[in-house]
Amino acid sequence: MSEAMLPLSIAVLTISDTRTEATDRSGQSLVDRLTEAGHRLADRQIVPDDIYRIRAVVSAWIADPDVQVVLTTGGTGFTGRDSTPEAVRALLDKEIEGFGELFRQLSWDEIGSSTVQSRCLGGLANATVVFCLPGSTGACRTGWDGILAEQLDSRHKPCNFANLVIPERGQHV
């Protein structure tokens, strides 16, 4: 008999100077995917591409014991206002170096060498896993379908990030 998947509480932050809840297809894509996978949406917000506003929201979520995962979309490129990695990296206790590498490897098939401009990021902060994805719907799909769906599933073997943030598993860091 297979074990049941333990749902996680996930917050989604869209970083954009122009999107609204009605036009935020990337954030909605993540919400749809996480709920279809059986997880719970803890919160969802949109903030402008401002390092301090991003950091304020993510800080509040990683301080909240009811949020186990933070997903951000947007602000990971190289334009002048893209500042998500700078905002979030300072909050991390440990960075998941392989996350960005694997994301770029997966997106190579979709966008070729343009993938080098993706500064996506993953890490652990206050026993909360945080993943920063690019702002396109395709990038959110690639990140979720290619990495996060398995890594946030407590049944995925040999290891996953879900078991790090599930207190009843006794591995809450």
Stockholm file with secondary structure:
# STOCKHOLM 1.0

chainA/1-173         MSEAMLPLSIAVLTISDTRTEATDRSGQSLVDRLTEAGHRLADRQIVPDDIYRIRAVVSAWIADPDVQVVLTTGGTGFTGRDSTPEAVRALLDKEIEGFGELFRQLSWDEIGSSTVQSRCLGGLANATVVFCLPGSTGACRTGWDGILAEQLDSRHKPCNFANLVIPERGQHV
#=GR chainA/1-173 SS CCCCCCCCEEEEEEECSSCCTTTCHHHHHHHHHHHHTTCEEEEEEEECSCHHHHHHHHHHHHHCTTCCEEEEESCCSSSTTCCHHHHHHTTCSEECHHHHHHHHHHHHHHHGGGGGGCCCEEEEETTEEEEEECSSHHHHHHHIIIIIHHHTCTTCSSCCSHHHHCGGGTCCC
#=GC SS_cons         CCCCCCCCEEEEEEECSSCCTTTCHHHHHHHHHHHHTTCEEEEEEEECSCHHHHHHHHHHHHHCTTCCEEEEESCCSSSTTCCHHHHHHTTCSEECHHHHHHHHHHHHHHHGGGGGGCCCEEEEETTEEEEEECSSHHHHHHHIIIIIHHHTCTTCSSCCSHHHHCGGGTCCC
//
